[in-house]
Amino acid sequence: MKPVDAIRRKLRGVVAVLMDSGATEHERENAATLKARLERRLEQQGAPNGDWTDIVFRLGRKIREIKKSAAPLSATDDSTKIAVRLGRAVGQGLRKWRAS
């Protein structure tokens, strides 16, 4: 499946060159030739099999994306959070004790 994806990616790049209004005549000619060659290779490679390996590959990619998009870890560690909460509780207790 990987070679098919690479060919499709290259083909999208070639089409982008063809659609670019600033491309020269020679660039368009080269891109058209390359497009025809890539389309031929894509037809020869065929569609992916659709078996379990494709599914597992896509699942692995999604898991990798999920891991990358997770929120960053907190700058303070757990012991600091506990100390802050304890300090607040003691401070509130002292205020209530002084008020009574």
C-alpha positions in Angstrom: 0.0 0.0 0.0 2.8 2.4 0.7 4.1 2.6 -2.9 0.5 3.4 -4.1 0.3 6.2 -1.6 3.6 7.6 -2.7 2.5 7.5 -6.3 -0.7 9.3 -5.5 1.1 11.9 -3.5 3.5 12.6 -6.4 0.6 12.7 -8.8 -1.1 15.4 -6.7 2.1 17.4 -6.8 2.3 17.1 -10.6 -1.3 18.2 -11.0 -0.6 21.2 -8.8 2.2 22.2 -11.2 -0.1 21.8 -14.2 -2.8 23.9 -12.5 -0.3 26.7 -11.6 -0.8 29.7 -13.8 2.8 30.8 -13.2 4.3 27.6 -14.6 6.3 27.8 -17.8 5.5 25.8 -21.0 8.4 23.5 -20.4 7.4 22.8 -16.8 3.8 22.0 -17.9 5.2 19.7 -20.6 7.4 17.9 -18.1 4.6 17.7 -15.6 2.2 16.2 -18.2 4.7 13.6 -19.2 5.4 12.7 -15.6 1.6 12.6 -14.9 1.1 10.1 -17.6 4.0 7.9 -16.3 2.7 8.0 -12.8 -0.9 7.2 -13.8 0.5 4.2 -15.7 2.4 3.0 -12.6 -0.7 3.5 -10.5 -2.7 1.3 -12.8 0.0 -1.4 -12.8 0.2 -1.4 -9.0 -3.6 -1.6 -8.6 -5.7 -0.8 -5.7 -4.7 -2.0 -2.2 -5.8 -5.5 -1.2 -8.1 -4.4 1.5 -7.0 -7.2 3.8 -6.3 -7.0 7.5 -2.8 -5.5 7.0 -4.3 -2.3 5.5 -6.7 -2.0 8.4 -3.9 -2.5 11.0 -1.7 0.0 9.2 -4.4 2.7 9.2 -5.2 2.0 12.9 -1.5 2.4 13.8 -1.4 5.8 12.0 -4.6 7.0 13.9 -3.1 5.9 17.2 0.1 7.8 16.4 -1.9 10.9 15.6 -3.9 10.6 18.8 -0.7 10.4 20.8 0.8 13.5 19.2 -2.4 15.5 19.7 -2.6 14.9 23.4 -2.4 17.8 25.8 1.1 18.5 27.1 2.0 17.3 30.6 1.5 19.7 33.5 4.5 21.8 34.5 4.1 21.0 38.1 4.3 17.5 39.5 1.8 15.8 41.8 3.6 16.6 45.0 3.4 20.3 44.3 -0.4 20.1 43.7 -0.8 18.2 47.0 1.3 20.8 48.9 -0.8 23.7 47.4 -4.1 22.0 48.4 -2.8 21.3 51.8 -1.7 24.9 52.2 -5.1 26.2 51.2 -6.9 23.9 53.6 -4.7 24.9 56.5 -5.1 28.6 55.6 -8.9 28.4 55.5 -8.9 26.5 58.8 -6.7 29.2 60.4 -9.0 32.0 59.1 -12.0 30.2 60.5 -10.3 29.6 63.8 -9.3 33.3 64.1 -12.8 34.5 63.2 -14.4 32.5 66.0 
